[in-house]
Amino acid sequence: MGMSLPAHAAKMNVVFILVDDWGWADAGVQGSDFFETPNIDRLAQEGLRFTQAYAAAAICSPTRAAILTGKSPARLDMTIWHEGAVRGGPKNKRLLEAKAQPNLPLAEVTLAELFKKQNYFTAHIGKWHLGKAAFYPETQGYDVNIGGTYWGAPATFHWPYRGPWGKNDPELRYVPVGAGQAGRLSYRPTHRPRAANHRAAKGPPVFFEPVVSHRAHAHRGQAGVGEAV
């Protein structure tokens, strides 16, 4: 991150929060007078803000692949979301999509793997969307994976977080978050990391936490209603 610390300084804990489809002005600290984000605002006020940055792509899977590897989506051949890559991209356009890789190759070096080399405990919480089970976070440098699957979003954000995706796609989607009390899915990732934190025996934990909190990604616009983040 371009920061230097004294050699004797303790290693910092690192929390990386990635939110799909969150608008530039959707936080109080960014000028929003509609969304209430007191926790995000306090984090910004007490920490270091970077205000000149851009996503590597306009869609989810390529963006997170670029963040994890430091490579552009084109270099990774990941230029479309996972399901689109599996299907071969849209066929009804004048220009055909380039062949896309649906899974983040295991040969790529990820941020989590670099942290592991520095004896960090690593955890992924929330949306993954970077490949089938053979390419899940556990294979990409994470000690713990909470809820990450190859799906871009669950069928429902309410307990038990599973069901058919839609009338035209009966595939059963689910979120493996384990047993617990019923409630909105957006509440769960804030509780499960505490258990992971106690398991961090080798060093300070690194939480990489991509979460679809606004549900705009699923085009349903319901989750996050009445919540202060």
GIURRA-V608175 format. One record per pair of residues at least 12 apart in sequence whose ideal C-beta (glycine too) atoms are under 10 Angstrom apart, sorted by the first residue. I is the first residue (numbers start at 1). J is the second residue. D is the distance in Angstrom with one decimal. If there is no record, write none. Layout:
BEGIN
i=I j=J d=D
i=I j=J d=D
END
This chain:
BEGIN
i=1 j=14 d=9.1
i=1 j=48 d=8.2
i=1 j=50 d=8.5
i=2 j=50 d=9.6
i=3 j=48 d=7.9
i=10 j=203 d=9.7
i=10 j=204 d=7.9
i=11 j=115 d=9.5
i=11 j=118 d=7.0
i=11 j=119 d=8.1
i=11 j=120 d=7.2
i=11 j=203 d=6.2
i=11 j=204 d=5.5
i=11 j=206 d=9.8
i=12 j=120 d=9.9
i=12 j=204 d=7.0
i=12 j=206 d=9.6
i=13 j=120 d=8.9
i=13 j=121 d=9.8
i=13 j=197 d=9.4
i=13 j=200 d=9.4
i=13 j=203 d=9.4
i=13 j=204 d=4.4
i=13 j=205 d=6.5
i=13 j=206 d=7.3
i=13 j=207 d=8.0
i=14 j=111 d=9.1
i=14 j=115 d=7.3
i=14 j=120 d=7.7
i=14 j=122 d=9.4
i=14 j=204 d=7.8
i=14 j=205 d=8.5
i=14 j=206 d=4.8
i=14 j=207 d=7.4
i=14 j=208 d=8.3
i=15 j=43 d=8.7
i=15 j=47 d=9.7
i=15 j=193 d=9.3
i=15 j=205 d=8.9
i=15 j=206 d=7.9
i=15 j=207 d=4.9
i=15 j=208 d=8.4
i=15 j=209 d=7.0
i=16 j=67 d=8.1
i=16 j=68 d=10.0
i=16 j=111 d=7.9
i=16 j=124 d=9.9
i=16 j=206 d=7.7
i=16 j=207 d=7.0
i=16 j=208 d=4.8
i=16 j=209 d=6.6
i=16 j=210 d=8.4
i=17 j=40 d=8.5
i=17 j=43 d=8.8
i=17 j=125 d=9.5
i=17 j=126 d=9.2
i=17 j=189 d=9.8
i=17 j=207 d=8.3
i=17 j=208 d=8.6
i=17 j=209 d=5.1
i=17 j=210 d=7.8
i=17 j=211 d=7.4
i=17 j=213 d=9.3
i=17 j=229 d=9.6
i=18 j=55 d=9.5
i=18 j=60 d=9.3
i=18 j=63 d=8.0
i=18 j=64 d=6.5
i=18 j=67 d=6.9
i=18 j=126 d=8.4
i=18 j=127 d=8.3
i=18 j=208 d=7.7
i=18 j=209 d=7.1
i=18 j=210 d=4.0
i=18 j=211 d=7.7
i=18 j=212 d=9.8
i=19 j=40 d=9.6
i=19 j=126 d=9.5
i=19 j=127 d=9.6
i=19 j=209 d=9.2
i=19 j=210 d=7.5
i=19 j=211 d=6.4
i=19 j=212 d=7.6
i=19 j=213 d=5.6
i=19 j=214 d=7.1
i=19 j=216 d=9.8
i=19 j=217 d=9.4
i=19 j=224 d=9.9
i=19 j=229 d=9.0
i=20 j=59 d=9.2
i=20 j=60 d=5.5
i=20 j=63 d=8.4
i=20 j=64 d=8.9
i=20 j=126 d=9.7
i=20 j=127 d=6.9
i=20 j=129 d=9.1
i=20 j=152 d=8.5
i=20 j=153 d=8.7
i=20 j=210 d=7.2
i=20 j=211 d=8.0
i=20 j=212 d=4.8
i=20 j=213 d=8.1
i=20 j=214 d=7.5
i=20 j=215 d=9.3
i=20 j=216 d=7.5
i=20 j=217 d=4.4
i=20 j=218 d=9.4
i=21 j=59 d=9.8
i=21 j=60 d=8.4
i=21 j=212 d=7.6
i=21 j=213 d=9.2
i=21 j=214 d=5.8
i=21 j=215 d=8.5
i=21 j=216 d=4.0
i=21 j=217 d=4.9
i=21 j=218 d=9.3
i=21 j=219 d=9.5
i=22 j=35 d=9.4
i=22 j=37 d=10.0
i=22 j=40 d=9.8
i=22 j=211 d=9.9
i=22 j=212 d=9.6
i=22 j=213 d=7.5
i=22 j=214 d=6.1
i=22 j=216 d=8.2
i=22 j=217 d=9.7
i=22 j=224 d=9.8
i=22 j=229 d=9.8
i=23 j=35 d=8.9
i=23 j=214 d=8.6
i=23 j=216 d=8.6
i=24 j=51 d=9.7
i=26 j=40 d=9.4
i=26 j=214 d=7.7
i=26 j=216 d=9.8
i=26 j=224 d=9.9
i=26 j=229 d=9.7
i=27 j=39 d=10.0
i=27 j=40 d=5.1
i=27 j=41 d=6.7
i=27 j=43 d=9.9
i=27 j=44 d=7.7
i=27 j=229 d=8.3
i=28 j=40 d=7.4
i=28 j=41 d=4.6
i=28 j=42 d=9.8
i=28 j=44 d=9.0
i=28 j=228 d=9.7
i=28 j=229 d=10.0
i=29 j=41 d=4.4
i=29 j=42 d=8.9
i=29 j=43 d=8.7
i=29 j=44 d=4.4
i=29 j=45 d=7.2
i=29 j=49 d=8.0
i=30 j=44 d=8.7
i=30 j=49 d=9.9
i=30 j=51 d=9.0
i=35 j=214 d=9.1
i=35 j=224 d=8.5
i=35 j=227 d=9.5
i=35 j=228 d=8.7
i=35 j=229 d=8.0
i=36 j=226 d=9.4
i=36 j=227 d=8.3
i=36 j=228 d=4.4
i=36 j=229 d=7.9
i=37 j=227 d=9.6
i=37 j=228 d=6.9
i=37 j=229 d=5.2
i=38 j=228 d=5.7
i=38 j=229 d=8.1
i=39 j=190 d=9.9
i=39 j=228 d=7.2
i=39 j=229 d=5.8
i=40 j=228 d=9.4
i=40 j=229 d=5.8
i=41 j=229 d=9.6
i=55 j=67 d=8.7
i=56 j=70 d=9.8
i=56 j=71 d=8.7
i=56 j=72 d=5.9
i=56 j=73 d=5.7
i=56 j=74 d=9.3
i=56 j=76 d=9.6
i=56 j=78 d=9.9
i=57 j=72 d=8.6
i=57 j=73 d=5.0
i=57 j=74 d=9.3
i=57 j=78 d=8.6
i=57 j=79 d=7.1
i=57 j=80 d=8.9
i=57 j=81 d=9.5
i=59 j=73 d=9.0
i=59 j=79 d=8.6
i=59 j=80 d=6.8
i=59 j=81 d=5.4
i=59 j=84 d=8.4
i=59 j=129 d=10.0
i=59 j=152 d=9.4
i=59 j=217 d=9.5
i=60 j=80 d=9.9
i=60 j=81 d=5.6
i=60 j=82 d=8.6
i=60 j=127 d=7.6
i=60 j=129 d=5.7
i=60 j=130 d=9.3
i=60 j=152 d=6.2
i=60 j=153 d=9.4
i=60 j=210 d=8.4
i=60 j=212 d=8.4
i=60 j=217 d=6.8
i=61 j=73 d=8.5
i=61 j=76 d=9.9
i=61 j=78 d=6.1
i=61 j=79 d=9.0
i=61 j=80 d=7.2
i=61 j=81 d=4.4
i=61 j=82 d=5.1
i=61 j=83 d=8.9
i=61 j=84 d=8.4
i=61 j=85 d=7.6
i=61 j=100 d=9.0
i=61 j=101 d=9.6
i=61 j=102 d=8.2
i=61 j=103 d=9.7
i=61 j=104 d=8.4
i=61 j=127 d=9.8
i=61 j=128 d=9.3
i=61 j=129 d=5.2
i=61 j=130 d=6.0
i=61 j=131 d=8.9
i=61 j=150 d=9.6
i=61 j=152 d=7.7
i=62 j=74 d=8.8
i=62 j=76 d=7.5
i=62 j=77 d=9.7
i=62 j=78 d=5.0
i=62 j=79 d=5.6
i=62 j=80 d=7.0
i=62 j=81 d=7.7
i=62 j=82 d=10.0
i=62 j=85 d=9.5
i=62 j=100 d=8.6
i=62 j=101 d=9.9
i=62 j=130 d=9.7
i=63 j=78 d=9.6
i=63 j=81 d=9.7
i=63 j=129 d=9.9
i=63 j=210 d=9.3
i=64 j=78 d=9.4
i=64 j=104 d=8.6
i=64 j=127 d=8.0
i=64 j=128 d=8.1
i=64 j=129 d=6.9
i=64 j=130 d=6.3
i=64 j=208 d=9.3
i=64 j=210 d=6.0
i=65 j=77 d=9.8
i=65 j=78 d=4.7
i=65 j=79 d=9.6
i=65 j=82 d=9.9
i=65 j=101 d=8.8
i=65 j=103 d=9.8
i=65 j=104 d=5.3
i=65 j=105 d=9.6
i=65 j=108 d=8.2
i=65 j=110 d=9.3
i=65 j=129 d=9.3
i=65 j=130 d=5.9
i=65 j=131 d=9.4
i=66 j=78 d=8.1
i=67 j=110 d=9.4
i=67 j=111 d=7.4
i=67 j=208 d=8.8
i=67 j=210 d=8.8
i=68 j=104 d=7.0
i=68 j=108 d=7.7
i=68 j=109 d=9.1
i=68 j=110 d=4.6
i=68 j=111 d=5.5
i=68 j=112 d=7.4
i=68 j=113 d=9.2
i=68 j=124 d=9.9
i=68 j=130 d=7.6
i=68 j=137 d=9.8
i=68 j=140 d=7.3
i=68 j=141 d=8.8
i=68 j=208 d=8.1
i=68 j=210 d=9.9
i=69 j=104 d=7.6
i=69 j=105 d=9.2
i=69 j=108 d=4.9
i=69 j=109 d=6.8
i=69 j=110 d=6.1
i=69 j=111 d=7.9
i=69 j=113 d=9.9
i=69 j=140 d=9.7
i=70 j=108 d=9.4
i=70 j=109 d=8.4
i=70 j=110 d=9.2
i=70 j=111 d=7.9
i=70 j=114 d=9.5
i=71 j=108 d=7.5
i=71 j=109 d=9.6
i=73 j=100 d=8.9
i=73 j=101 d=9.7
i=74 j=98 d=8.2
i=75 j=108 d=9.9
i=76 j=100 d=9.4
i=76 j=101 d=6.6
i=76 j=104 d=7.4
i=76 j=105 d=7.7
i=76 j=108 d=7.2
i=77 j=98 d=7.6
i=77 j=99 d=6.9
i=77 j=100 d=6.2
i=77 j=101 d=4.2
i=77 j=102 d=9.8
i=77 j=105 d=8.9
i=78 j=100 d=6.2
i=78 j=101 d=5.1
i=78 j=102 d=8.0
i=78 j=103 d=8.6
i=78 j=104 d=6.9
i=78 j=105 d=9.1
i=78 j=108 d=9.8
i=78 j=130 d=8.1
i=78 j=131 d=9.6
i=79 j=97 d=7.4
i=79 j=98 d=6.1
i=79 j=99 d=9.1
i=79 j=100 d=5.2
i=79 j=101 d=8.6
i=80 j=97 d=6.4
i=80 j=98 d=8.7
i=80 j=99 d=9.9
i=80 j=100 d=4.6
i=80 j=101 d=9.4
i=80 j=102 d=8.6
i=81 j=100 d=8.9
i=81 j=102 d=8.8
i=81 j=129 d=6.8
i=81 j=130 d=9.8
i=81 j=152 d=6.1
i=81 j=217 d=10.0
i=82 j=100 d=9.1
i=82 j=101 d=9.6
i=82 j=102 d=5.1
i=82 j=103 d=7.7
i=82 j=104 d=9.4
i=82 j=128 d=9.2
i=82 j=129 d=5.5
i=82 j=130 d=6.9
i=82 j=131 d=6.8
i=82 j=132 d=8.5
i=82 j=135 d=9.7
i=82 j=150 d=5.8
i=82 j=151 d=8.2
i=82 j=152 d=6.9
i=83 j=102 d=7.9
i=83 j=129 d=8.9
i=83 j=150 d=8.5
i=83 j=151 d=8.2
i=83 j=152 d=6.9
i=83 j=169 d=9.5
i=83 j=171 d=10.0
i=84 j=97 d=7.9
i=84 j=100 d=7.0
i=84 j=102 d=8.3
i=84 j=152 d=9.8
i=85 j=97 d=8.9
i=85 j=99 d=8.5
i=85 j=100 d=3.8
i=85 j=101 d=6.3
i=85 j=102 d=3.7
i=85 j=103 d=8.3
i=85 j=131 d=9.7
i=86 j=100 d=8.9
i=86 j=102 d=4.8
i=86 j=103 d=9.2
i=86 j=132 d=9.0
i=86 j=150 d=9.2
i=87 j=100 d=9.7
i=87 j=102 d=9.1
i=88 j=100 d=8.0
i=88 j=102 d=9.8
i=101 j=131 d=8.9
i=102 j=130 d=8.8
i=102 j=131 d=6.6
i=102 j=132 d=7.8
i=102 j=135 d=8.9
i=102 j=150 d=8.4
i=103 j=130 d=7.0
i=103 j=131 d=3.3
i=103 j=132 d=6.2
i=103 j=134 d=7.5
i=103 j=135 d=4.3
i=103 j=136 d=9.9
i=103 j=150 d=8.3
i=104 j=128 d=9.3
i=104 j=129 d=9.7
i=104 j=130 d=4.3
i=104 j=131 d=5.3
i=104 j=135 d=5.7
i=104 j=136 d=9.9
i=104 j=137 d=10.0
i=104 j=139 d=9.3
i=104 j=140 d=6.7
i=105 j=131 d=8.7
i=105 j=135 d=7.9
i=105 j=140 d=9.7
i=106 j=131 d=9.1
i=106 j=134 d=8.1
i=106 j=135 d=6.7
i=106 j=139 d=6.0
i=106 j=140 d=7.2
i=108 j=140 d=8.1
i=109 j=140 d=9.6
i=109 j=141 d=8.5
i=110 j=122 d=9.4
i=110 j=130 d=9.7
i=110 j=137 d=9.1
i=110 j=139 d=9.8
i=110 j=140 d=4.9
i=110 j=141 d=4.9
i=110 j=142 d=8.5
i=110 j=208 d=9.3
i=111 j=140 d=9.3
i=111 j=141 d=7.6
i=111 j=142 d=10.0
i=111 j=206 d=8.2
i=111 j=208 d=7.0
i=112 j=124 d=7.3
i=112 j=137 d=7.4
i=112 j=140 d=6.1
i=112 j=141 d=3.2
i=112 j=142 d=5.0
i=112 j=143 d=8.6
i=112 j=206 d=7.1
i=112 j=208 d=6.5
i=113 j=140 d=7.0
i=113 j=141 d=3.5
i=113 j=142 d=9.0
i=114 j=141 d=7.7
i=114 j=206 d=9.8
i=115 j=141 d=7.3
i=115 j=142 d=9.4
i=115 j=143 d=10.0
i=115 j=203 d=8.8
i=115 j=204 d=9.6
i=115 j=205 d=9.5
i=115 j=206 d=4.8
i=115 j=208 d=8.9
i=116 j=141 d=5.3
i=116 j=142 d=8.6
i=116 j=143 d=7.9
i=116 j=202 d=8.7
i=116 j=203 d=9.5
i=116 j=206 d=8.8
i=117 j=141 d=9.1
i=118 j=202 d=9.7
i=118 j=203 d=7.4
i=118 j=204 d=9.8
i=118 j=206 d=9.3
i=119 j=202 d=5.0
i=119 j=203 d=4.4
i=119 j=204 d=9.2
i=120 j=141 d=9.7
i=120 j=143 d=9.0
i=120 j=200 d=8.3
i=120 j=202 d=7.2
i=120 j=203 d=4.9
i=120 j=204 d=6.4
i=120 j=205 d=7.1
i=120 j=206 d=4.8
i=121 j=142 d=9.6
i=121 j=143 d=5.6
i=121 j=144 d=8.1
i=121 j=196 d=7.8
i=121 j=197 d=8.3
i=121 j=199 d=7.1
i=121 j=200 d=3.5
i=121 j=201 d=7.1
i=121 j=202 d=5.5
i=121 j=203 d=5.8
i=121 j=204 d=7.1
i=121 j=205 d=4.4
i=121 j=206 d=6.9
i=121 j=207 d=9.5
i=122 j=137 d=8.5
i=122 j=140 d=9.5
i=122 j=141 d=6.0
i=122 j=142 d=4.8
i=122 j=143 d=5.1
i=122 j=144 d=7.5
i=122 j=145 d=9.8
i=122 j=196 d=9.4
i=122 j=200 d=9.0
i=122 j=202 d=9.7
i=122 j=203 d=9.6
i=122 j=205 d=7.2
i=122 j=206 d=4.7
i=122 j=207 d=8.3
i=122 j=208 d=7.2
i=123 j=137 d=8.5
i=123 j=142 d=6.2
i=123 j=143 d=6.2
i=123 j=144 d=4.1
i=123 j=145 d=7.6
i=123 j=146 d=7.0
i=123 j=192 d=9.0
i=123 j=193 d=6.4
i=123 j=195 d=9.8
i=123 j=196 d=4.6
i=123 j=197 d=8.3
i=123 j=199 d=8.7
i=123 j=200 d=8.2
i=123 j=205 d=5.9
i=123 j=206 d=6.9
i=123 j=207 d=5.4
i=123 j=208 d=7.2
i=123 j=209 d=8.3
i=124 j=136 d=8.8
i=124 j=137 d=3.9
i=124 j=138 d=8.5
i=124 j=140 d=8.3
i=124 j=141 d=9.1
i=124 j=142 d=4.5
i=124 j=143 d=9.0
i=124 j=144 d=7.1
i=124 j=145 d=5.0
i=124 j=146 d=7.0
i=124 j=147 d=8.6
i=124 j=148 d=5.3
i=124 j=196 d=9.7
i=124 j=206 d=9.4
i=124 j=207 d=8.1
i=124 j=208 d=5.3
i=124 j=209 d=7.5
i=124 j=210 d=7.9
i=125 j=137 d=9.4
i=125 j=142 d=9.6
i=125 j=144 d=8.2
i=125 j=145 d=8.2
i=125 j=146 d=4.5
i=125 j=147 d=6.5
i=125 j=148 d=7.7
i=125 j=177 d=9.5
i=125 j=188 d=8.9
i=125 j=189 d=4.6
i=125 j=190 d=8.9
i=125 j=192 d=6.6
i=125 j=193 d=5.7
i=125 j=196 d=7.9
i=125 j=207 d=6.3
i=125 j=208 d=7.6
i=125 j=209 d=4.5
i=125 j=210 d=8.2
i=125 j=211 d=7.2
i=126 j=145 d=9.7
i=126 j=146 d=7.3
i=126 j=147 d=5.6
i=126 j=148 d=6.6
i=126 j=175 d=9.2
i=126 j=177 d=9.8
i=126 j=185 d=9.3
i=126 j=186 d=9.7
i=126 j=188 d=9.1
i=126 j=189 d=5.3
i=126 j=192 d=9.8
i=126 j=207 d=9.9
i=126 j=208 d=8.9
i=126 j=209 d=5.4
i=126 j=210 d=5.1
i=126 j=211 d=3.9
i=126 j=212 d=7.5
i=126 j=213 d=8.8
i=127 j=147 d=7.8
i=127 j=148 d=6.7
i=127 j=149 d=8.5
i=127 j=151 d=8.4
i=127 j=152 d=7.1
i=127 j=153 d=7.5
i=127 j=154 d=9.5
i=127 j=175 d=9.5
i=127 j=189 d=9.8
i=127 j=209 d=9.1
i=127 j=210 d=4.6
i=127 j=211 d=6.2
i=127 j=212 d=5.4
i=127 j=213 d=9.7
i=127 j=217 d=8.4
i=128 j=140 d=9.0
i=128 j=142 d=9.5
i=128 j=145 d=7.4
i=128 j=147 d=8.2
i=128 j=148 d=3.3
i=128 j=149 d=6.1
i=128 j=150 d=6.8
i=128 j=151 d=8.5
i=128 j=152 d=9.3
i=128 j=210 d=7.5
i=129 j=148 d=8.1
i=129 j=149 d=8.0
i=129 j=150 d=6.5
i=129 j=151 d=6.9
i=129 j=152 d=4.9
i=129 j=153 d=8.6
i=129 j=210 d=8.1
i=129 j=212 d=9.3
i=129 j=217 d=9.7
i=130 j=148 d=8.5
i=130 j=150 d=7.6
i=130 j=210 d=9.7
i=131 j=149 d=9.8
i=131 j=150 d=5.9
i=132 j=149 d=9.1
i=132 j=150 d=5.2
i=133 j=149 d=8.2
i=133 j=150 d=7.3
i=134 j=150 d=9.9
i=135 j=150 d=7.9
i=136 j=148 d=6.4
i=136 j=149 d=7.5
i=136 j=150 d=7.8
i=137 j=149 d=9.9
i=137 j=208 d=8.3
i=141 j=206 d=9.6
i=141 j=208 d=9.6
i=142 j=206 d=8.8
i=142 j=208 d=7.4
i=143 j=196 d=7.8
i=143 j=199 d=7.5
i=143 j=200 d=8.0
i=143 j=201 d=9.7
i=143 j=202 d=8.6
i=143 j=205 d=8.5
i=143 j=206 d=9.1
i=144 j=192 d=8.8
i=144 j=193 d=8.5
i=144 j=195 d=8.7
i=144 j=196 d=4.6
i=144 j=197 d=9.8
i=144 j=199 d=7.1
i=144 j=200 d=9.2
i=144 j=205 d=8.7
i=144 j=207 d=9.4
i=145 j=176 d=8.6
i=145 j=196 d=9.7
i=146 j=175 d=9.4
i=146 j=176 d=8.3
i=146 j=177 d=6.5
i=146 j=178 d=8.1
i=146 j=188 d=8.2
i=146 j=189 d=6.8
i=146 j=191 d=9.8
i=146 j=192 d=4.8
i=146 j=193 d=7.2
i=146 j=195 d=8.9
i=146 j=196 d=7.1
i=146 j=207 d=9.8
i=146 j=209 d=9.0
i=147 j=161 d=8.6
i=147 j=174 d=9.8
i=147 j=175 d=5.0
i=147 j=176 d=6.3
i=147 j=177 d=5.0
i=147 j=178 d=9.0
i=147 j=185 d=8.2
i=147 j=188 d=7.3
i=147 j=189 d=6.9
i=147 j=192 d=7.8
i=147 j=209 d=10.0
i=147 j=211 d=8.7
i=148 j=175 d=9.0
i=148 j=176 d=8.5
i=148 j=208 d=9.8
i=148 j=210 d=8.3
i=149 j=173 d=8.0
i=149 j=174 d=7.8
i=149 j=175 d=7.1
i=149 j=176 d=7.0
i=150 j=173 d=10.0
i=151 j=165 d=8.2
i=151 j=171 d=8.7
i=151 j=173 d=5.2
i=151 j=174 d=8.5
i=151 j=175 d=8.4
i=152 j=173 d=9.4
i=152 j=212 d=7.8
i=152 j=217 d=6.8
i=152 j=218 d=7.9
i=153 j=165 d=8.8
i=153 j=173 d=7.8
i=153 j=175 d=9.4
i=153 j=185 d=9.9
i=153 j=212 d=5.6
i=153 j=215 d=7.8
i=153 j=217 d=5.9
i=153 j=218 d=4.4
i=153 j=219 d=9.4
i=153 j=220 d=8.8
i=153 j=223 d=9.8
i=154 j=173 d=5.3
i=154 j=174 d=6.7
i=154 j=175 d=4.8
i=154 j=177 d=9.8
i=154 j=185 d=6.7
i=154 j=212 d=8.8
i=154 j=218 d=8.4
i=155 j=169 d=9.6
i=155 j=171 d=8.8
i=155 j=172 d=7.6
i=155 j=173 d=4.5
i=155 j=174 d=7.8
i=155 j=175 d=9.2
i=155 j=218 d=9.1
i=156 j=173 d=8.6
i=156 j=174 d=9.8
i=156 j=175 d=9.3
i=156 j=184 d=9.8
i=156 j=185 d=8.1
i=156 j=218 d=9.5
i=156 j=220 d=9.3
i=156 j=222 d=9.6
i=156 j=223 d=9.5
i=157 j=175 d=8.9
i=157 j=183 d=9.9
i=157 j=184 d=5.8
i=157 j=185 d=4.3
i=157 j=186 d=6.6
i=157 j=187 d=9.9
i=157 j=188 d=9.8
i=157 j=212 d=8.4
i=157 j=213 d=9.4
i=157 j=215 d=6.4
i=157 j=218 d=8.1
i=157 j=220 d=8.4
i=157 j=222 d=7.2
i=157 j=223 d=4.4
i=157 j=224 d=9.0
i=158 j=182 d=8.0
i=158 j=183 d=8.1
i=158 j=184 d=6.1
i=158 j=185 d=7.2
i=158 j=222 d=9.1
i=158 j=223 d=8.7
i=159 j=177 d=9.9
i=159 j=180 d=8.9
i=159 j=181 d=8.3
i=159 j=182 d=3.6
i=159 j=183 d=6.3
i=159 j=184 d=8.1
i=159 j=185 d=8.1
i=159 j=188 d=9.6
i=160 j=174 d=7.8
i=160 j=175 d=8.7
i=160 j=177 d=9.3
i=160 j=182 d=7.6
i=160 j=185 d=9.9
i=161 j=173 d=8.7
i=161 j=174 d=6.3
i=161 j=175 d=4.2
i=161 j=176 d=8.9
i=161 j=177 d=6.7
i=161 j=182 d=9.6
i=161 j=183 d=10.0
i=161 j=184 d=9.4
i=161 j=185 d=5.3
i=161 j=188 d=8.3
i=162 j=174 d=3.6
i=162 j=175 d=7.0
i=162 j=176 d=9.5
i=165 j=218 d=9.8
i=175 j=188 d=8.2
i=177 j=189 d=8.3
i=177 j=191 d=9.5
i=177 j=192 d=6.7
i=178 j=192 d=7.4
i=178 j=195 d=9.3
i=180 j=192 d=8.3
i=184 j=222 d=9.4
i=184 j=223 d=6.3
i=184 j=224 d=8.7
i=184 j=225 d=9.2
i=184 j=226 d=9.6
i=184 j=227 d=8.0
i=185 j=211 d=8.9
i=185 j=212 d=9.0
i=185 j=213 d=9.3
i=185 j=215 d=9.7
i=185 j=223 d=7.1
i=186 j=211 d=7.3
i=186 j=212 d=8.7
i=186 j=213 d=5.4
i=186 j=214 d=9.2
i=186 j=215 d=8.7
i=186 j=223 d=5.4
i=186 j=224 d=6.2
i=186 j=225 d=9.8
i=186 j=227 d=6.4
i=186 j=229 d=8.6
i=187 j=227 d=8.3
i=188 j=211 d=9.5
i=189 j=207 d=9.4
i=189 j=209 d=6.4
i=189 j=210 d=9.8
i=189 j=211 d=5.7
i=189 j=213 d=9.0
i=190 j=209 d=9.4
i=190 j=211 d=9.5
i=190 j=229 d=9.6
i=193 j=205 d=7.8
i=193 j=207 d=5.8
i=193 j=209 d=7.8
i=211 j=223 d=10.0
i=211 j=229 d=9.9
i=212 j=224 d=9.5
i=213 j=227 d=8.1
i=213 j=229 d=6.8
i=214 j=229 d=9.7
END
